Every structure is written in C-alpha cells, then in structure tokens.
Amino acid sequence: MNWQGWAEIALTLSAAIGLGWPLGVYMSRVWNGERTWLDPVLKPVERLVYAGCGVDPAKSQTWLGYAAALLAFNAAGFVILYAILRLQGVLPLNPQGFAGLSPDLAFNTAVSFVTNTNWQSYGGETTMSALSQMIGLTTQNFLSAATGATIAAALARAFISHRGEGVGNFWADLTRTTLYVLLPLAIVFALVLVALGVPQTLAASVTAHTLDGGEQQISLFATASQLSIKMLGINGGGVFNVNSAHPFENPSPITNFLTAVSINVLGWGAFFAFGRSALARKDIRALVAAAAILLSAGASAIYWSETQAAPSLVAAHVEASQNMEGKEVRFGAPSSAVWAASTTGASNGSVNAMHASFMPVGGMVAMFLMMLGEILPGGIGSGLAVMVVMALLAVFVAGLMVGRTPEYMGKKVEAREIKLAMLAVLVIPLSMLGFAAVAAVLPVALKGLLNHGPHGLSEILYAYASATANNGSAFAGLTANSPWWNTTLGIAMLLGRFPPAIAILAIAGSMAAKPKLAPTAGAMPTDTGQFVGLLVGVILILGGLQFFPALALGPIVEHFQVLQTMARL
C-alpha cells in the first residue's frame, strides 16, 4: 500500500460522484419533460417515436399499468434477442461463420442482457457474430439501462405527488432516457475510446506476424461502440471474454481511468436526478453519503487485502510484497481494488481482475458488496430505487424507537409499504442461498466446478449472488455453460430484477396516493449524519441476511454429502 494507490482509489470514486451531480441534474430535466439543449435535434425524433408507437406521453399510468408495460416490453426484448442468438448462424454480419447458440445458452444470454446483468457463459470473440453483438446485445445494453431509470423516475414522482393516482408514463420515460441521456453520451464516449486506441471495425480479424515468424489471427469487432454503452449503462458482457482486462477494450491507463469512472457515473447521476425530481436534495445527499461510505470501505478493504503477500508464497519462503495473481499488471492493485468494488457494487460484468485470484478477504468483500443488493450505486435508477427501500426500512426502525408513525420525504410509511419493501429485499437472499444450496449437492451442477471444497462452494455462491444481484461479474473457476447453470442462473437473474421492480413500483403507487405532509417535530430528520449511520447499519444487517447464512452453508452441505455417501453404502 502507498499514498499513490489510495489517491487513485479516491480520485476514481470522487470523479464518478462529482460528474454524477451535473449529469443527474440533466437526467432530472429529461425525466420531468423540461427543455434541454438537445431539444432542437431530438424533439422531432421523440415525437416521431410516439406517433409510430401510438403513445401519448402526457397520459400518466397507474403503478400497475406502468409495471405491466415494463414487463411486456422486457418480455418482447427477451424474445427478439433469443431469436437473434438462436438464428445467428443464418443471419448476416457473421464473417467468422459462428453457429447459433444452444437453447440454454441463448436463454441465459438473453435473460442476462434484458435484466442488465450481462453475465457471460460464453467467450465473446469465439461465440458472437458482429450482428449479435451490435443489434442484439448492444441494443439491450441501452434498453435494460433505460428500464432501470424508469423505476427511479416513477418513484420520484410518487414522493412529490399529493393524493395522485399516476406515476408517469413508462413509454415516455424509456424513450427520453434512451434518446436524451444514453445515446448522446454513448456516441461521444465511443469516439473518445476510438481516439484512445479502442478498435471499431466490422472486419472479422487481423493477421499478426509473431516474433518466431508465425502468424496469428486476432479477432476484431466494433468494440468502442459496444464498450461505451456497456460502461455508461452499467452493463457488462464485453466483446471479448475477459472484458476490460483485454487490451483492445482497455489499452492504456487513460482508458482504464475513464472506464472505471464511467461504470458508475450514471448510477450516481440517478441519485441526484431523484433528489431534484422529488424535491429532496438534502435527503438524497444522505443516501449518496451512505453508499459512498460503504463503497469506499469495500475498495479500501480489497486494496489492503491485495497488497499483502499470499500466505502460500510466504510459507514457501518466496519473496513477494503483494498478491499479484490475476491482477491487471499494467495498472496494479489499486486499479483492481477500485474496479472490483465498483463492479460488484454496481450492476456490471466488466472485470479488471478475476475475483477468484483475490486473497480470501478480497473475494469475500466483493461477494458481500453484491449481497447488499446492488445499491453502491447499482444500476441506473434500479440501485437508487433499492436504496430508497433501505431508507424506508431505516425510518421504520426509527419510528419504532420513538413511538411515532415513520415518515420519509413528506410521506407516511405504513404497513403496506414495509411489507412491499421486505418483499423486494427478501427475494434476494432466497434466490442466492436457495439456488446455491441446491447446486452444492447436485452432481449435475458440481460437474462445472474446477475447484472443490470451500473454494468450490464460494464459486457456486458467488455465481448465484452475481446473477441475483444483476451484477454479472465472475469468480472464475466455474464452467457455467451447461444446461443446469445456464437455466438456473437465468432464473436467478429474473428473480433479482423483476419481483423487486414490481414491489418498488407498488410502493410508488401507494406513496403517490398519500397526501404530501409538512415535516413534523416527531419525525426523524432524514438528511443528517445520524440518519446516514442508521441507514448504513440497516444495509449491513440486511446484507448479513445473505452473508452469514452463507457461512453456515458449507457445514450443511458437507453434512448432506456425508448422508448421500452413507446412503450409497
């Protein structure tokens, strides 16, 4: 550890939060339908989209109508992407001649990109055609990110509504977020990446002449355009198998810094956009502070862990100042630490280091950050929405302590909202631990493990934690491209994305129908350091619902396997 490493971590996290503020103000203007500087160019396009789709953007939907539109749109997106992947072998823009994906891999990949998880059970450069990458996957990189933003936009309107019925128009929110926020930023960022050396071509490959006189075919794709929205949309699923550890996706320290910042900037922007739209700037600062504290602590713990010498090397009397296994040696341990914390605290599958090569503490922290529930800052809007759920639970706890009905942002928090909040929270550990427990004792699942014992259990648990948290990062060591893993991980992704989204929209509908109240003396202030501490405590306790039972999962699984062995005897 040194001061340069700490400075790199602080600069990366500070830049993401700092740039998120002005972008959040702009996002809020887009959500609210206010005038933006892109209106002269994009307003006619927006009207054309509405006219072609038969949408009245001024017509507000109830939470149920909003949720139904969200589910229908994503179901259609899944079907289209699944068809593209299955028919890849007969579709154009396939210079490598890749065959269509198997049914289970196509299901897993389509679900993965529709849910903003971007888990990869495939190697991008050896599996996906240019058409599948550009038309199929990149399209969902835009739309899945925009879908998450719509949830936050609806929730923000609920907190400023006074006995209202609607939470906005899903189709308008989706169109505006994609057209005014994601598309312009992705175009600009793609051009920057091209200028910095990231490839952008439809050529299948280039021939490289090696030092020993041989030839090597190096795969090429339209990398910059997919990489830009992959990062800004807090997605993942890179063109190449190793994502941002590949020199074509991440050729220099400058691209490393820019992509590390971009992966979270719109997630933080959604926090500030919510605060402006809900007229709750002070309250949202408390949420930002809580998320920043947890993310900074995670990055610091990983950095400390990864700058220690590996115990096996120490025992073998090998001189090693830090654990460099699996690290991106071009950028060092600080970069790997901030990338690991940022990607596991967000909804992203891009990796700068394989988490399986981390020290035990580093791998544990990465897993725990996902178990907190995709809130640091999480996906665009979806992370903020889950953080608001955590805030509702925090004020409920405070209300119990002072003996008054809890309030948040001028709305009373009652039994209905808490039940829905717990539904959104509890589906996460049920999916993570339930699937992991079953997979750990099924021979068909264990065939995919390259490691056994405690590390193998960590690989299983990490996979389901990553899928359910809509994260998509990998612990490595698990061969997930098989019917069992592709199917169950796909189901875990769906459980982690849509039941919480529906519960949050139901909370929005309930809050919108309530009167907007003036602050009272008995209500706990939600813009103070005291509330930040309470919120951090609630998040850690709820994260423990997943993490601490996971610690007990090993002995339980071992006991079950002993019983299986005895039964066979």
C-alpha positions in Angstrom: 0.0 0.0 0.0 1.2 3.5 -0.7 -0.3 7.0 -0.9 -0.4 6.9 -4.7 -2.7 3.8 -4.5 -5.0 5.5 -2.0 -5.1 8.6 -4.2 -6.0 6.6 -7.2 -8.9 5.0 -5.4 -10.1 8.3 -4.0 -9.8 10.1 -7.4 -11.7 7.4 -9.2 -14.6 7.3 -6.8 -14.7 11.1 -6.3 -14.7 11.7 -10.1 -17.7 9.3 -10.6 -19.7 11.0 -7.8 -18.6 14.5 -8.9 -19.6 14.0 -12.5 -22.8 12.3 -11.5 -24.1 15.5 -10.0 -24.4 17.6 -13.2 -25.5 14.5 -15.2 -28.1 13.9 -12.5 -29.5 17.4 -12.9 -29.7 16.8 -16.7 -31.4 13.4 -16.2 -33.9 15.0 -13.9 -34.8 17.6 -16.6 -35.3 14.7 -19.1 -37.5 12.7 -16.7 -39.6 15.8 -16.0 -40.0 16.7 -19.7 -38.2 20.0 -19.2 -36.4 21.7 -22.0 -32.8 20.6 -22.7 -30.2 21.8 -25.1 -30.7 18.7 -27.3 -34.4 19.5 -27.9 -33.9 21.2 -31.3 -32.4 18.0 -32.6 -34.1 15.2 -30.7 -37.6 16.6 -30.0 -38.8 15.8 -33.6 -37.3 12.3 -33.3 -39.1 11.8 -29.9 -42.4 12.9 -31.5 -41.9 10.5 -34.4 -41.3 7.6 -31.9 -44.5 8.4 -30.1 -46.5 8.7 -33.3 -45.2 5.5 -34.7 -45.9 3.6 -31.4 -49.2 5.2 -30.7 -48.1 6.6 -27.3 -49.5 9.6 -25.6 -46.6 10.8 -23.4 -48.9 13.1 -21.4 -51.1 10.2 -20.2 -49.9 9.1 -16.8 -50.2 5.4 -15.8 -51.1 3.8 -12.5 -48.3 1.8 -10.9 -50.0 -1.4 -12.2 -50.2 -0.1 -15.8 -46.6 1.1 -15.5 -45.4 -2.3 -14.2 -47.4 -4.1 -16.9 -45.8 -2.0 -19.6 -42.3 -2.6 -18.2 -42.8 -6.4 -18.1 -44.4 -6.5 -21.6 -41.6 -4.5 -23.1 -38.9 -6.6 -21.5 -40.6 -9.9 -22.4 -40.7 -8.7 -26.1 -37.0 -7.8 -25.8 -36.1 -11.2 -24.5 -38.0 -13.0 -27.3 -36.3 -10.9 -30.0 -32.8 -11.3 -28.6 -33.3 -15.0 -28.0 -34.4 -15.4 -31.7 -31.3 -13.5 -32.9 -29.0 -15.7 -30.8 -30.6 -18.9 -31.9 -30.6 -17.9 -35.6 -27.1 -16.3 -35.6 -25.8 -18.9 -38.0 -28.1 -17.9 -40.8 -28.2 -14.2 -40.2 -25.8 -11.7 -41.9 -22.8 -9.9 -40.5 -21.2 -13.1 -39.4 -17.8 -13.2 -41.1 -16.5 -15.8 -38.7 -19.3 -18.1 -39.5 -20.4 -18.7 -35.9 -23.3 -21.1 -35.4 -26.4 -20.2 -33.5 -26.3 -20.6 -29.7 -27.7 -23.6 -27.9 -31.2 -23.2 -26.4 -29.9 -23.0 -22.8 -27.1 -20.6 -23.6 -29.4 -18.4 -25.7 -31.9 -18.3 -22.8 -29.2 -17.4 -20.3 -27.6 -14.7 -22.5 -31.0 -13.1 -23.5 -32.1 -13.0 -19.9 -28.7 -11.7 -18.8 -28.8 -8.7 -21.1 -32.5 -7.9 -20.7 -32.1 -7.8 -16.9 -28.9 -5.6 -17.1 -26.9 -8.4 -15.6 -24.7 -9.2 -18.5 -23.4 -12.5 -17.1 -21.3 -14.3 -19.7 -21.3 -18.1 -20.0 -19.6 -17.6 -23.4 -16.4 -16.2 -24.9 -17.5 -13.1 -26.9 -14.8 -13.3 -29.6 -15.4 -17.1 -30.1 -19.2 -17.2 -29.9 -21.0 -14.0 -31.0 -21.2 -12.6 -34.5 -21.0 -8.9 -35.3 -24.7 -8.7 -35.8 -25.5 -10.5 -32.4 -23.0 -8.1 -30.7 -24.3 -4.9 -32.3 -28.0 -5.5 -32.9 -28.8 -7.9 -30.2 -26.6 -7.3 -27.2 -25.8 -3.6 -27.6 -29.5 -2.7 -28.1 -30.3 -4.3 -24.8 -27.4 -2.5 -23.2 -29.3 0.7 -23.9 -32.8 -0.6 -23.1 -32.1 -2.5 -20.0 -30.3 0.5 -18.5 -33.2 2.8 -19.5 -35.6 0.4 -17.9 -33.9 0.7 -14.6 -34.0 4.5 -14.9 -37.8 4.4 -15.4 -38.2 2.8 -12.0 -36.4 5.7 -10.3 -38.4 8.3 -12.3 -41.7 6.7 -11.3 -40.6 6.6 -7.7 -39.5 10.2 -7.7 -42.9 11.3 -8.9 -44.6 9.3 -6.2 -42.9 11.3 -3.5 -43.9 14.7 -4.9 -47.5 13.6 -5.7 -50.4 14.7 -3.5 -53.1 12.1 -3.4 -52.3 11.2 -7.0 -53.0 8.1 -9.0 -50.4 8.0 -11.7 -46.6 7.6 -11.5 -45.8 8.7 -15.1 -45.7 7.1 -18.5 -43.3 4.1 -18.9 -43.0 4.5 -22.7 -42.2 8.2 -22.4 -39.6 7.6 -19.6 -38.0 4.8 -21.6 -37.8 6.9 -24.8 -36.5 10.0 -23.2 -33.8 8.3 -21.1 -32.6 6.4 -24.2 -32.8 9.3 -26.6 -31.6 12.2 -24.5 -29.2 10.5 -22.0 -27.8 7.2 -23.0 -27.5 7.7 -26.8 -25.7 11.0 -26.9 -23.3 10.1 -24.1 -22.5 6.7 -25.7 -21.8 8.3 -29.1 -19.4 10.8 -27.5 -17.7 8.3 -25.3 -17.3 5.8 -28.2 -15.5 8.5 -30.3 -13.2 9.2 -27.3 -12.4 5.5 -27.0 -11.6 5.2 -30.7 -9.3 8.1 -30.4 -7.6 6.4 -27.5 -7.0 3.2 -29.4 -10.1 1.0 -29.0 -10.9 -0.8 -32.2 -14.1 0.0 -34.2 -14.4 -2.2 -37.3 -16.6 -4.8 -39.0 -13.6 -6.8 -40.0 -13.5 -10.3 -38.6 -9.8 -10.3 -37.7 -6.4 -9.1 -38.4 -3.3 -11.2 -39.1 -0.4 -10.6 -36.7 3.1 -11.8 -37.5 4.8 -13.2 -34.4 8.5 -12.9 -33.5 9.2 -16.5 -34.4 7.9 -16.0 -38.0 4.4 -17.4 -37.5 1.0 -15.9 -38.0 -1.8 -15.3 -35.5 -5.4 -14.3 -36.2 -6.6 -11.7 -33.8 -10.3 -11.2 -33.5 -11.7 -7.7 -34.2 -15.2 -6.2 -33.6 -17.0 -2.9 -33.4 -15.6 -2.7 -29.9 -15.7 1.0 -29.0 -19.5 1.4 -29.7 -20.4 -1.5 -27.5 -17.9 -0.7 -24.8 -19.2 2.9 -24.4 -22.8 1.8 -23.6 -21.6 -1.2 -21.7 -19.8 1.1 -19.3 -22.2 4.1 -19.2 -25.3 1.7 -19.0 -23.6 -0.1 -16.1 -23.9 -3.2 -18.1 -21.1 -5.7 -18.9 -20.9 -8.5 -21.3 -17.9 -7.4 -23.3 -17.0 -8.1 -26.9 -14.0 -10.2 -25.6 -14.2 -12.9 -23.0 -12.0 -11.1 -20.4 -13.8 -7.8 -20.8 -11.8 -4.8 -19.6 -8.7 -6.8 -18.9 -8.4 -7.2 -22.7 -6.0 -4.6 -24.2 -8.5 -3.9 -27.1 -11.1 -2.9 -24.6 -8.7 -1.2 -22.2 -5.5 -0.3 -24.0 -4.0 2.3 -21.6 -4.1 3.9 -18.1 -6.3 6.7 -19.5 -8.9 4.3 -20.8 -8.7 2.4 -17.6 -9.5 5.5 -15.6 -12.2 6.7 -17.9 -14.0 3.3 -18.0 -13.6 2.9 -14.2 -15.4 6.3 -13.7 -18.0 5.7 -16.4 -19.1 2.4 -15.0 -20.7 4.2 -12.0 -21.2 7.8 -13.1 -24.9 7.4 -14.3 -25.7 5.3 -11.3 -24.7 8.2 -9.1 -26.4 10.5 -11.5 -29.7 8.7 -10.8 -29.3 9.6 -7.1 -29.0 13.3 -7.9 -31.8 13.1 -10.5 -34.1 11.6 -8.0 -33.3 14.2 -5.4 -34.0 17.0 -7.8 -37.2 15.5 -9.2 -38.5 14.6 -5.8 -37.6 18.0 -4.4 -35.5 16.2 -1.7 -31.9 17.3 -2.4 -30.8 17.1 1.3 -32.4 13.7 1.8 -30.7 12.3 -1.3 -27.3 13.5 0.0 -27.7 11.2 2.9 -28.3 8.3 0.6 -25.2 9.2 -1.5 -23.1 9.5 1.7 -24.2 6.1 2.9 -23.5 4.5 -0.5 -20.1 6.2 -0.8 -19.1 5.2 2.7 -19.9 1.5 2.0 -18.2 1.6 -1.4 -15.1 3.3 -0.1 -14.8 0.8 2.7 -15.1 -2.1 0.3 -12.5 -0.7 -2.0 -10.2 0.0 0.9 -10.5 -3.5 2.3 -9.8 -5.1 -1.1 -6.8 -2.8 -1.6 -5.4 -3.7 1.8 -6.0 -7.4 1.2 -4.5 -7.5 -2.3 -1.3 -5.7 -1.2 -0.5 -8.5 1.3 1.8 -11.3 0.3 -0.1 -14.6 -0.4 0.3 -17.0 2.6 1.3 -19.8 0.3 4.2 -17.8 -1.0 5.2 -16.8 2.5 5.2 -20.4 3.6 7.3 -21.3 0.6 9.8 -18.5 1.5 9.2 -16.9 -1.8 9.8 -13.1 -1.8 6.5 -11.4 -2.7 5.4 -8.0 -1.4 1.8 -8.4 -2.6 -0.6 -10.7 -4.2 -0.3 -10.1 -8.0 -2.1 -13.3 -9.1 -4.8 -12.4 -11.6 -4.2 -8.7 -11.3 -4.1 -6.4 -14.3 -0.3 -5.9 -14.1 -0.5 -2.9 -16.4 -2.5 -0.9 -13.8 -1.7 -2.5 -10.5 -3.5 -3.4 -7.3 -5.2 0.0 -6.7 -6.9 -0.2 -10.0 -8.0 -3.8 -9.4 -9.4 -2.8 -6.0 -11.4 0.1 -7.2 -12.6 -1.9 -10.2 -13.7 -4.9 -8.0 -15.5 -2.6 -5.6 -17.2 -0.6 -8.3 -18.3 -3.5 -10.4 -19.6 -5.6 -7.5 -21.3 -2.5 -6.0 -22.9 -1.8 -9.4 -24.7 -3.9 -11.9 -21.8 -4.9 -14.1 -19.9 -7.8 -15.5 -16.8 -6.0 -16.7 -13.7 -7.2 -14.9 -10.2 -5.8 -14.4 -9.2 -8.8 -12.4 -10.5 -12.3 -11.8 -12.1 -12.3 -8.3 -11.1 -16.0 -7.8 -7.5 -14.8 -7.8 -8.1 -12.4 -4.9 -7.0 -13.1 -1.4 -9.8 -14.5 0.8 -10.7 -11.1 2.2 -10.8 -9.5 -1.2 -13.1 -12.2 -2.6 -15.3 -12.0 0.5 -15.7 -8.2 0.2 -16.6 -8.5 -3.5 -19.2 -11.1 -2.7 -20.6 -9.1 0.3 -21.0 -5.9 -1.8 -23.3 -7.8 -4.2 -25.2 -9.3 -1.2 -26.0 -5.8 -0.1 -28.4 -5.6 -3.0 -26.9 -3.6 -6.0 -27.0 -0.2 -4.3 -23.4 1.1 -4.5 -24.7 2.8 -6.6 -26.2 -0.1 -8.6 -27.7 0.1 -12.0 -29.1 3.3 -13.4 -32.1 4.0 -11.3 -32.6 0.5 -10.1 -29.8 0.9 -7.5 -31.3 4.2 -6.3 -34.7 2.6 -6.0 -33.4 -0.2 -3.8 -31.6 2.4 -1.7 -34.9 4.2 -1.2 -36.3 0.9 0.0 -33.5 0.7 2.5 -34.3 4.2 3.6 -37.9 3.3 4.2 -36.9 0.4 6.4 -34.5 2.7 8.3 -37.2 5.3 9.0 -39.5 2.4 10.1 -36.9 1.3 12.6 -36.5 4.9 13.8 -40.3 5.2 14.1 -40.5 2.1 16.3 -37.8 3.6 18.5 -39.6 6.9 19.0 -43.1 5.5 19.0 -44.5 7.5 16.0 -45.6 6.7 12.5 -42.5 6.9 10.4 -42.3 9.5 7.6 -40.0 9.8 4.6 -39.8 12.8 2.2 -43.2 14.0 3.5 -45.0 10.7 3.1 -46.1 8.4 5.9 -44.6 5.0 5.8 -47.1 2.4 6.8 -47.6 -1.4 6.9 -48.3 -1.8 3.2 -45.0 -0.1 2.2 -43.0 -2.1 4.7 -44.4 -5.4 3.5 -43.6 -4.5 -0.1 -40.1 -3.3 0.9 -39.5 -6.6 2.7 -40.7 -8.5 -0.4 -38.2 -6.5 -2.5 -35.4 -7.3 0.0 -36.0 -10.9 0.9 -36.3 -12.3 -2.6 -32.6 -11.6 -3.0 -31.3 -14.0 -0.2 -33.9 -16.6 -1.1 -32.6 -16.8 -4.6 -28.9 -16.5 -3.8 -28.8 -19.0 -1.0 -31.6 -21.3 -2.2 -30.0 -22.0 -5.6 -26.5 -22.2 -4.1 -27.6 -24.8 -1.5 -29.3 -27.0 -4.2 -26.4 -26.7 -6.7 -23.8 -27.6 -4.0 -25.3 -31.1 -3.6 -26.3 -31.9 -7.1 -23.9 -33.9 -9.2 -25.1 -32.3 -12.4 -24.2 -28.9 -11.0 -20.9 -30.0 -9.5 -19.6 -31.1 -12.9 -19.0 -27.4 -13.7 -16.6 -26.8 -10.8 -12.9 -26.7 -11.4 -12.2 -26.4 -7.7 -13.8 -28.3 -4.8 -14.0 -27.8 -1.1 -14.5 -24.3 0.4 -13.3 -22.6 -2.7 -15.7 -24.5 -4.9 -18.6 -23.5 -2.6 -17.5 -19.9 -2.9 -17.6 -20.2 -6.7 -21.2 -21.6 -6.5 -22.3 -18.9 -4.1 -20.6 -16.1 -6.0 -22.3 -17.2 -9.2 -25.8 -17.1 -7.8 -25.1 -13.9 -5.8 -23.8 -12.2 -9.0 -26.8 -13.4 -11.0 -29.4 -12.4 -8.5 -27.8 -9.0 -7.8 -27.9 -8.4 -11.6 -24.2 -7.9 -11.4 -22.6 -10.4 -13.8 -19.1 -10.4 -12.5 -17.4 -13.9 -12.2 -15.4 -15.6 -9.5 -13.9 -17.8 -12.3 -13.2 -21.5 -11.8 -16.8 -22.3 -12.7 -17.7 -23.7 -16.2 -21.2 -22.3 -16.4 -22.0 -23.1 -20.0 -24.2 -26.2 -19.3 -28.0 -26.6 -19.2 -28.1 -26.6 -15.4 -26.1 -23.4 -14.8 -27.4 -21.5 -17.8 -31.0 -22.2 -16.8 -30.8 -21.7 -13.1 -28.6 -18.6 -13.3 -31.1 -17.2 -15.8 -34.0 -17.8 -13.4 -31.9 -16.1 -10.6 -31.4 -13.1 -12.8 -35.1 -12.8 -13.4 -35.8 -13.1 -9.7 -33.3 -10.4 -8.9 -34.6 -8.0 -11.4 -38.4 -8.1 -11.8 -40.0 -9.0 -8.4 -38.1 -6.2 -6.7 -39.0 -3.8 -9.5 -42.7 -4.7 -9.3 -42.6 -4.3 -5.5 -40.9 -0.9 -5.8 -43.5 0.3 -8.3 -46.2 -0.9 -6.0 -44.6 1.2 -3.3 -44.5 4.2 -5.7 -48.3 3.7 -6.3 -49.0 3.6 -2.6 -46.9 6.7 -1.9 -48.4 8.6 -4.8 -51.9 8.2 -3.3 -50.8 9.6 0.1 -51.0 13.3 1.0 -47.8 15.2 0.9 -47.2 16.3 4.5 -45.1 19.1 6.0 -42.2 17.9 8.3 -43.2 17.3 11.9 -41.2 17.6 15.1 -41.7 13.9 15.8 -40.3 12.7 12.5 -36.7 11.7 12.3 -34.7 14.0 10.1 -33.5 12.0 7.1 -30.8 14.5 6.0 -28.5 14.2 9.0 -25.4 12.2 9.9 -27.4 10.3 12.4 -29.7 9.0 9.7 -26.7 8.1 7.5 -25.4 6.0 10.3 -28.8 4.3 10.8 -29.1 3.6 7.1 -25.6 2.1 6.9 -26.5 -0.1 9.8 -29.7 -1.3 8.3 -28.0 -2.1 5.0 -25.3 -4.1 6.7 -27.9 -6.0 8.7 -29.9 -6.8 5.6 -26.7 -7.8 3.8 -26.0 -10.1 6.7 -29.2 -11.9 5.9 -27.3 -13.3 2.9 -23.8 -13.4 4.1 -23.9 -15.0 7.5 -26.2 -17.9 6.5 -23.8 -18.4 3.6 -21.0 -19.0 6.1 -23.1 -21.8 7.6 -23.9 -23.3 4.2 -20.5 -25.1 4.0 -21.1 -27.4 7.0 -24.7 -28.0 6.0 -23.6 -29.1 2.5 -20.8 -31.2 3.9 -23.3 -33.0 6.2 -25.7 -33.6 3.3 -22.9 -35.0 1.2 -21.9 -37.4 4.1 -25.5 -38.6 4.2 -25.5 -39.2 0.5 -22.3 -41.2 0.8 -23.8 -43.3 3.6 -27.0 -43.9 1.6 -24.9 -45.2 -1.3 -23.0 -47.6 1.0 
